[in-house]
Amino acid sequence: MTFVSLKELLPEAKKNHYAVGQFNINTFQWAEAALRAAEKEKSPVILASTDRIVDYLGGFKLIAATTKKMVEEMEITVPVVLHLDHGLSVERCKEAVDAGYSSVMYDGSKLSLEENIANTKEVVYYANEQHVSVEAEIGSVGGTEDGITSGIKYADPNECYRLVEETGVDLLAAALGSVHGVYQGEPKLAFDLMQEISDNLNEVPLALHGGSGIPAHQIVKAIEYGHAKINVNTECNQAWTKAVREYLEQHPDSHKISEIMTTGMNAIEKVVRKKLHLFGSSNKA
């Protein structure tokens, strides 16, 4: 079993108006729960490590080797993407490619447009040699991720077109009102900009970051307007924490680690299955 790239999944997803879910690897039990859910739903799935958690998990090579072995041992038959989320540098993206990741995201959103284009182009050139897909970001997705907090800066459509055209990326994360972490009130996604950008990018799909907590009707509309990849992390973490906390409250003297952790994994699996249904990717593998 080898990982597949987003090039193999997302054009069809955009064409047929469904999205493939990305779920973060916070520990390898998160990966196991997402794989289990995807297999039951017969859905493709994206497993992602954010750049800032890579070293905590043991490094790119360990993540790639362990995840690949899990896929084999669990006899997973659905397509699996191993993705680097928010790659912090060109060098880190190259490390991920060399380690066996099938997809990387270079996040140059905090740089000038010219620097973002130049660096993203370098990542694309390197990744293409290994048939690895590349995601780019423009604008600023707000909220907090891995301890870093930032405000929302909406993507400029003309900058989106330049970035895609001049770099040849496979998909674009355009900041259009979503945030990482927990929303304060109902999200306000810029659907007018979303439709305009998606229509002008033709076959290049959009990636929606901060997918946790967005109401179902807005998710469906975002998919209709060209989003073929949706990232979910906070809801999985909240479900795991809630389930483990409740178990420990009910069993205050328990030290059965396997039972405690399985309780949390089962909660993640329920969230992932629910999201795959919502995204329309069930039975698309």
C-alpha positions in Angstrom: 0.0 0.0 0.0 1.4 3.4 -1.0 0.1 6.8 -0.2 -1.7 8.7 -3.0 -1.3 12.3 -3.8 -4.1 14.9 -3.9 -3.6 15.1 -7.7 -5.3 11.7 -7.8 -8.3 12.6 -5.7 -9.2 16.3 -5.7 -9.9 17.1 -9.4 -12.6 14.4 -9.4 -14.0 15.6 -6.1 -14.3 19.2 -7.3 -15.9 18.0 -10.5 -18.5 15.9 -8.7 -19.1 18.3 -5.8 -17.7 16.5 -2.8 -14.7 17.0 -0.6 -12.1 14.8 1.0 -11.5 15.3 4.7 -8.2 16.0 6.3 -7.7 14.9 9.9 -4.7 15.7 11.9 -2.3 13.2 13.5 -1.9 14.5 17.0 -0.8 11.1 18.1 -0.8 7.9 16.1 -4.1 6.9 17.7 -5.7 9.9 15.9 -4.4 8.3 12.7 -5.8 4.9 13.6 -9.2 6.3 14.4 -9.4 8.3 11.1 -8.3 5.2 9.1 -10.9 3.0 10.8 -13.6 5.5 10.0 -12.5 6.0 6.4 -12.5 2.2 5.8 -16.0 1.8 7.2 -17.2 4.7 5.1 -15.4 3.5 2.0 -14.0 7.1 1.7 -10.6 8.5 0.7 -8.9 10.2 3.6 -6.1 12.7 4.2 -3.9 12.2 7.3 -1.9 15.3 8.1 0.8 16.4 10.5 1.3 20.1 11.0 4.9 21.2 10.7 5.0 22.2 14.4 4.0 18.7 15.6 6.4 16.7 13.4 9.3 16.8 15.9 7.0 15.9 18.8 5.8 12.8 16.9 9.4 11.7 16.1 10.2 13.3 12.8 9.1 13.0 9.2 10.6 9.6 8.6 9.0 8.0 11.7 5.6 9.5 10.9 5.7 8.3 7.3 7.0 4.8 8.2 4.6 4.3 11.1 1.5 5.6 9.2 2.4 3.4 6.2 2.7 0.3 8.5 -0.6 1.1 10.2 -2.3 1.2 6.8 -0.8 -2.2 5.9 -1.5 -3.8 9.3 -5.1 -2.5 9.4 -5.6 -3.8 5.8 -6.9 -0.4 4.7 -8.2 -0.5 1.1 -9.3 3.2 0.6 -6.9 5.8 -0.8 -4.8 7.5 1.9 -2.9 10.8 1.6 -0.1 11.6 4.0 0.1 15.4 4.0 2.3 18.0 5.6 0.1 20.8 6.8 1.4 24.4 7.1 5.0 23.6 6.0 7.1 26.4 7.6 9.9 26.5 5.0 10.9 25.2 1.7 13.5 22.9 3.4 10.8 21.3 5.7 8.6 20.6 2.7 11.5 18.9 0.9 12.2 16.9 4.1 8.6 15.6 4.0 8.8 14.7 0.4 12.1 12.8 1.0 10.6 11.0 3.9 7.7 9.6 1.9 4.8 12.1 2.3 2.5 12.1 -0.7 1.5 15.7 -0.3 2.8 18.9 1.2 1.5 22.4 2.0 3.9 25.3 1.8 2.5 28.2 3.9 4.0 31.4 2.6 0.9 33.5 3.5 2.8 35.7 5.9 5.4 36.7 3.2 5.0 39.1 0.3 3.3 37.8 -2.7 6.5 37.7 -4.7 8.3 35.7 -1.9 5.3 33.4 -1.5 5.3 32.7 -5.3 9.1 32.1 -5.5 9.2 29.7 -2.5 6.1 27.9 -3.5 7.5 27.4 -7.0 10.6 25.8 -5.6 8.5 23.4 -3.5 6.4 22.5 -6.6 9.5 21.8 -8.7 10.9 19.5 -6.1 7.6 17.8 -5.3 6.7 17.1 -8.9 9.8 15.0 -9.4 8.4 12.6 -6.7 4.7 12.9 -7.9 3.9 14.7 -4.7 1.0 17.2 -4.6 1.5 20.8 -3.3 -1.0 23.1 -1.5 -0.4 26.8 -1.2 -2.0 29.5 1.1 -2.8 33.1 0.5 -4.4 35.5 2.9 -4.5 34.6 6.6 -6.8 32.0 8.1 -7.5 33.4 11.6 -7.6 31.7 15.0 -5.1 29.6 16.9 -3.2 26.5 15.7 -0.3 24.9 17.5 -0.1 27.8 19.9 0.1 30.5 17.1 -2.7 33.0 17.0 -3.4 35.3 14.0 -6.2 37.4 12.6 -8.2 36.9 9.4 -6.9 38.5 6.2 -9.1 37.8 3.3 -7.5 36.5 0.1 -7.2 38.9 -2.8 -8.6 37.2 -6.0 -6.0 38.6 -8.3 -3.2 37.4 -6.0 -4.9 33.9 -5.9 -4.8 33.8 -9.7 -1.1 34.9 -9.8 0.0 32.4 -7.2 -1.7 29.4 -8.9 -0.7 30.4 -12.5 2.9 31.2 -11.7 3.6 28.2 -9.4 1.5 25.4 -10.8 0.2 24.3 -7.3 -2.4 21.5 -7.2 -4.8 23.3 -4.8 -5.1 26.6 -3.0 -6.0 27.5 0.6 -7.5 30.9 0.1 -8.4 32.7 3.4 -12.1 33.4 3.1 -13.3 33.8 6.7 -12.6 30.5 8.4 -10.5 30.2 11.5 -8.4 27.6 13.2 -9.7 26.5 16.6 -13.0 27.4 18.2 -15.3 30.0 16.5 -16.8 32.9 18.5 -20.3 32.9 17.1 -21.3 31.6 13.6 -18.6 31.8 11.0 -19.0 34.3 8.2 -17.5 32.8 5.1 -17.1 35.1 2.1 -19.1 33.1 -0.4 -19.1 35.8 -3.0 -15.3 35.8 -3.1 -15.2 32.0 -2.9 -17.4 31.6 -6.0 -15.4 34.2 -8.0 -12.1 32.6 -7.1 -13.2 29.0 -7.7 -14.8 29.9 -11.1 -11.6 31.6 -12.3 -9.3 28.8 -11.1 -11.2 26.4 -13.3 -10.1 22.8 -12.3 -7.8 23.8 -9.4 -9.7 23.0 -6.2 -9.8 25.0 -3.0 -8.9 23.8 0.5 -10.9 24.9 3.5 -8.9 25.3 6.7 -10.7 25.6 10.1 -13.5 23.2 9.1 -14.4 22.4 12.7 -17.5 24.2 13.9 -18.7 25.5 10.5 -22.5 24.8 10.2 -23.4 22.0 7.8 -25.2 24.2 5.4 -22.1 26.4 5.0 -19.9 23.4 4.5 -22.2 22.1 1.7 -22.2 25.6 0.1 -18.4 25.8 0.3 -18.1 22.4 -1.5 -20.5 23.6 -4.1 -18.2 26.6 -4.6 -15.1 24.6 -5.3 -13.7 23.3 -2.0 -12.5 19.7 -2.5 -10.5 19.4 0.7 -11.7 20.3 4.2 -9.5 20.3 7.3 -10.9 19.1 10.6 -8.9 19.0 13.8 -10.5 20.9 16.7 -13.7 18.8 16.7 -11.7 15.6 16.9 -9.7 17.0 19.8 -12.8 18.2 21.6 -14.5 14.8 21.2 -11.4 12.9 22.5 -11.0 15.2 25.5 -14.8 15.0 26.4 -14.9 11.2 26.1 -11.7 10.7 28.2 -12.8 13.2 30.8 -16.2 11.6 31.2 -14.6 8.1 31.4 -12.3 9.2 34.2 -15.1 10.9 36.1 -17.0 7.7 36.0 -14.0 5.5 36.8 -11.8 7.7 39.0 -9.6 4.8 40.2 -9.1 3.4 36.7 -5.5 3.1 35.4 -6.4 0.8 32.4 -4.7 2.9 29.8 -6.0 0.8 26.8 -9.6 1.4 27.9 -9.1 5.1 28.5 -7.4 5.7 25.2 -9.9 3.5 23.3 -12.7 5.6 24.6 -11.1 8.7 23.1 -10.3 6.9 19.8 -13.9 5.8 19.5 -15.1 9.4 19.9 -12.7 10.6 17.2 -14.0 7.9 14.9 -17.6 9.0 15.3 -16.6 12.6 14.4 -14.7 11.5 11.3 -17.5 9.3 10.0 -20.0 12.1 10.5 -17.7 14.5 8.6 -17.1 12.1 5.7 -20.9 11.8 5.3 -21.3 15.6 5.4 -18.5 16.1 2.8 -20.1 13.6 0.5 -17.0 11.3 0.2 -18.6 8.2 1.6 -18.6 5.3 -0.9 -16.3 7.4 -3.2 -13.2 5.1 -2.6 
